Amino acid sequence: MTTEYRVGRGIADITGEPAECGMLGYGVRTQQTTGLHTRLRARAFVIAATEMRVLLVVCELPLMLDSVHREVLRRLATTYGELYTLDNVMLTATHTHCGPGGYADHWLYNSNTGGFRPQTFGAIVDGILEAVTRAHADLAPATLSVAIGELHDASINRSPSAFARNPAAERAQFPDAIDPQTTLLRIERGGRLAGVINWFATHGTSMTNRNTLISSDNKGYAAYRWERLDRGVDYLADDPPDFVAAFAQTNTGDMSPNLNRRPGSGPTEDEFENTRIIGTRQTVAAAKLAVDVGVDVVGGLTPAPPTSICPTSRCSPSSAAMGANTAPGR
């Protein structure tokens, strides 16, 4: 027996400064924006059951930083009161490495942007809130189901020597040294697919640190492919889209889309083509799950607010260091 929820969907632009702004991801000073490869978007989903609801926003950003999270929650409270709070809101990033930076509170993340960039910060926050506003207004009866499959040609382990140090029993669970699981949450209205959220582990590094065009990378292309090329979604229309597809990040870890274990290499030597191919493979795998037998989502909603346990004893932290994989762009 299925449970009927109310689900709302919304898309909005969160592209920041397309010129003379340092990019966040690779930490390369010379990687300053010079234009657009693809625009960046936020996709919001409100899922409500009786009096409880949750809000998920998948953002085509390098990182979801606390500065953005705090400001979005503050402005949501101004508009909606206690309807959307820390307890039931999840903001997540796809982890593209070719988005404009400068929207952090911390120096490290703004190190190649000349400091804080109010224009980019504003574009991100305003866009997320616009997506939420549209999703809130789009609430309508829907059913949910989940389908799980595998995708083996869109990621590779960039650190096989590290993986080899795991216990044998753990390595046996992942014989290809990757996590191939692809998961799809299906949203149906009146028996028609109205939206999906996909989770699959692969880095947003199909575009290299030599690229200076803002790009949503492979996950952004996956969403664009399904929404625009397959379903004809008009991103400039005032009316709500008939279909919204979000490709969210999961346990990306050492999962790289560069199948030849070199930056910008695999399946081809063209980073733009690789972005298209790896994105398309995620779309095709997700589209197959959209028609496969799935498991109905039933029951109520119970948000799990984040908790932290802080030790009371004093300690001396180690000095921070940037990982070796940051500069090569793997």
C-alpha positions in Angstrom: 0.0 0.0 0.0 1.5 3.4 -1.0 1.5 6.5 1.1 0.4 9.7 -0.6 2.7 12.6 0.2 2.7 16.2 -0.9 5.8 17.1 -2.9 6.9 20.3 -4.4 9.8 20.9 -6.9 11.7 24.1 -7.9 14.6 25.1 -10.0 16.6 28.4 -9.9 19.8 29.8 -11.2 22.7 30.1 -8.7 25.5 31.0 -11.2 27.9 33.5 -9.7 30.4 35.9 -11.3 31.4 34.6 -14.8 34.5 36.8 -15.1 37.5 37.6 -13.0 36.5 35.5 -10.0 38.6 32.7 -8.7 37.2 29.2 -8.9 36.6 27.0 -5.8 37.7 23.4 -6.0 41.2 23.0 -7.2 42.8 26.0 -5.4 44.7 27.2 -8.4 45.3 31.0 -8.4 45.3 31.2 -12.2 41.9 29.5 -12.5 39.8 32.7 -12.8 36.4 32.7 -14.4 36.3 33.9 -18.1 32.8 32.8 -19.1 30.2 30.0 -19.1 30.3 26.4 -20.1 27.0 25.7 -18.3 25.0 27.6 -15.8 24.7 26.4 -12.2 21.3 25.6 -10.7 19.7 24.7 -7.4 16.9 22.1 -7.4 14.7 22.1 -4.3 12.3 19.4 -3.2 9.7 19.8 -0.4 8.3 16.5 0.8 5.4 16.7 3.3 3.4 14.1 5.2 0.7 15.3 7.6 2.2 18.1 9.6 5.8 17.1 9.0 7.9 18.1 6.1 11.5 18.0 4.9 13.4 20.3 2.4 16.2 19.1 0.2 18.1 21.4 -2.1 20.7 20.0 -4.5 23.1 22.8 -5.5 25.5 22.7 -8.4 28.3 24.2 -6.3 31.8 23.1 -5.3 30.9 23.0 -1.6 28.0 23.8 0.6 29.5 26.2 3.1 28.3 27.3 6.5 28.0 30.9 5.4 25.4 30.0 2.8 23.6 27.6 5.1 23.2 30.1 7.9 22.0 32.9 5.6 19.5 30.6 3.8 18.1 29.4 7.2 17.9 33.0 8.4 15.9 34.2 5.4 13.7 31.1 5.4 12.8 31.9 9.0 11.9 35.5 8.0 9.5 34.2 5.3 8.2 30.9 6.7 8.7 31.2 10.4 9.4 27.7 11.9 8.3 25.8 8.8 11.8 25.3 7.5 14.6 25.1 10.1 17.9 23.4 10.9 16.0 20.3 11.9 14.3 19.6 8.5 16.5 21.4 5.9 19.3 19.8 3.9 21.4 21.8 1.6 23.9 19.8 -0.5 26.5 20.4 -3.2 27.3 18.4 -6.3 31.0 19.2 -5.8 31.8 20.7 -9.2 35.4 22.1 -9.2 34.6 24.8 -11.7 32.2 27.1 -9.9 33.0 30.6 -8.7 34.4 30.9 -5.2 34.5 33.6 -2.6 31.3 32.8 -0.8 33.0 31.4 2.4 33.6 32.8 5.8 37.1 31.2 5.9 40.3 32.4 4.2 41.3 29.0 2.8 38.2 28.7 0.6 38.6 32.3 -0.6 42.4 32.1 -1.1 42.3 32.6 -4.8 39.3 35.0 -5.0 40.8 38.1 -3.5 38.6 37.5 -0.4 34.8 37.4 0.1 32.7 38.0 -3.1 29.3 39.5 -2.2 28.0 39.2 -5.8 28.6 35.4 -6.0 27.4 34.9 -2.4 24.2 36.8 -3.2 23.6 34.9 -6.4 23.9 31.6 -4.6 21.7 32.5 -1.6 19.1 34.3 -3.7 18.9 31.3 -6.2 18.5 28.7 -3.4 15.7 30.7 -1.9 14.0 31.2 -5.2 14.1 27.4 -5.8 12.6 26.8 -2.3 9.9 29.4 -3.0 9.0 27.6 -6.2 9.0 24.2 -4.5 6.9 25.4 -1.7 4.3 26.8 -4.1 4.4 23.6 -6.2 3.3 21.2 -3.4 0.8 18.6 -4.7 -0.2 15.0 -4.0 2.5 12.5 -5.1 3.8 9.0 -4.4 7.4 8.1 -3.8 9.4 5.0 -4.7 13.1 4.0 -4.6 15.0 1.9 -7.1 18.7 0.8 -6.8 21.1 -0.3 -9.5 24.7 -0.3 -10.4 26.9 1.9 -12.7 30.4 0.7 -13.4 31.8 3.0 -16.1 31.5 6.4 -14.6 34.1 6.2 -11.8 37.4 4.8 -10.9 39.4 4.7 -7.6 42.0 7.4 -7.8 44.0 5.9 -4.9 44.2 2.2 -5.4 47.2 1.8 -3.1 45.2 3.3 -0.2 42.2 1.1 -1.0 44.5 -1.9 -0.9 45.2 -1.3 2.7 41.6 -1.9 3.7 40.7 -5.2 5.4 40.2 -8.0 2.9 36.6 -8.5 3.9 35.9 -4.8 3.0 37.8 -5.0 -0.3 35.7 -8.0 -1.2 32.6 -6.0 -1.0 33.9 -3.7 -3.7 35.8 -5.9 -6.2 36.4 -3.0 -8.7 37.6 -0.7 -5.9 34.6 1.6 -6.5 31.1 2.0 -5.1 28.9 1.3 -8.2 25.5 1.9 -6.4 23.2 4.3 -8.1 20.0 5.1 -6.2 16.9 6.9 -7.5 14.0 8.4 -5.6 11.1 8.7 -8.0 8.3 11.3 -7.6 5.1 10.5 -9.4 1.9 12.5 -9.8 -1.1 10.9 -11.3 0.9 7.9 -12.4 3.4 10.2 -14.3 7.0 10.7 -13.4 7.3 14.3 -12.2 10.7 14.4 -10.6 13.7 12.3 -9.5 16.7 12.6 -7.1 19.7 10.4 -8.0 22.6 9.6 -5.8 25.9 8.2 -7.2 29.5 8.6 -6.2 31.9 10.3 -8.6 33.8 13.5 -8.3 32.9 16.7 -10.2 36.4 16.8 -11.8 35.7 15.9 -15.4 36.6 19.5 -16.1 40.2 20.2 -15.2 42.0 23.0 -13.4 43.0 24.4 -16.8 39.4 25.3 -17.5 38.2 28.8 -16.7 34.5 28.5 -17.8 31.9 28.1 -15.1 30.7 24.5 -15.4 28.3 22.2 -13.5 30.5 19.3 -14.6 29.2 15.8 -15.1 26.4 15.8 -12.6 25.1 19.1 -13.9 25.2 17.7 -17.4 23.3 14.6 -16.2 20.5 16.8 -14.9 20.5 19.0 -18.0 20.5 16.0 -20.3 17.4 14.5 -18.6 15.5 17.8 -18.1 16.3 19.9 -21.1 17.3 17.4 -23.9 15.0 14.5 -23.0 12.0 16.3 -21.4 12.2 19.7 -23.0 12.2 21.7 -19.7 12.4 25.5 -20.4 14.5 27.0 -17.6 13.3 30.5 -18.5 9.6 29.8 -18.3 7.5 31.3 -15.5 5.4 28.1 -15.2 6.6 25.3 -13.0 8.6 22.6 -14.9 6.8 19.3 -15.7 9.9 17.4 -14.6 12.9 18.1 -12.2 15.9 15.8 -12.1 18.6 16.4 -9.4 21.9 14.4 -9.5 23.2 14.6 -5.9 26.6 13.7 -4.6 27.2 10.9 -2.2 30.3 9.1 -0.8 32.6 10.5 -3.4 35.8 9.9 -1.5 38.4 8.6 -4.0 35.8 8.0 -6.7 37.1 9.9 -9.8 35.4 10.3 -13.2 38.8 10.4 -14.9 38.8 6.8 -16.0 42.5 6.8 -17.0 43.6 8.1 -13.6 44.9 11.3 -15.1 43.2 14.7 -14.9 41.0 15.3 -17.9 41.7 11.8 -19.3 39.0 9.1 -19.7 37.1 8.1 -21.6 38.7 10.7 -24.0 41.3 13.3 -23.8 38.7 16.1 -24.2 37.4 17.4 -20.8 34.2 18.8 -22.4 33.5 15.5 -24.0 34.3 13.6 -20.8 31.9 15.8 -18.9 29.2 14.9 -21.4 29.9 11.2 -21.5 30.2 10.7 -17.7 27.1 12.8 -17.2 25.2 10.9 -19.9 26.1 7.6 -18.3 24.6 8.7 -15.0 21.5 9.9 -16.8 21.1 6.6 -18.7 21.6 4.5 -15.5 19.1 6.7 -13.6 16.5 6.6 -16.5 16.7 2.8 -16.4 15.9 2.8 -12.7 12.9 5.1 -13.4 11.1 2.3 -15.2 12.5 -0.6 -13.2 10.6 -2.2 -10.3 11.1 -0.2 -7.2 10.1 -0.1 -3.5 7.3 2.2 -2.5 8.1 4.7 0.2 5.5 4.5 3.0 5.0 6.0 6.4 5.6 9.4 8.0 8.6 11.7 8.0 11.0 11.9 11.0 13.8 14.4 10.4 17.1 13.6 12.1 18.7 16.9 13.2 22.5 17.0 13.2 24.2 16.5 16.6 27.7 17.1 17.8 29.5 15.7 20.8 32.2 18.1 21.9 34.9 16.8 24.3 35.5 18.9 27.5 39.2 18.0 27.7 41.9 20.4 26.3 43.9 19.3 23.3 46.5 20.7 20.9 45.3 20.3 17.3 47.7 19.6 14.5 48.4 22.1 11.8 46.1 22.0 8.8 47.4 20.8 5.5 46.0 20.7 2.0 45.9 17.2 0.5 48.2 16.1 -2.3 45.2 15.4 -4.6 44.0 19.0 -4.5 46.6 20.5 -6.8 46.8 17.7 -9.5 43.1 17.9 -9.8 42.3 14.2 -9.7 
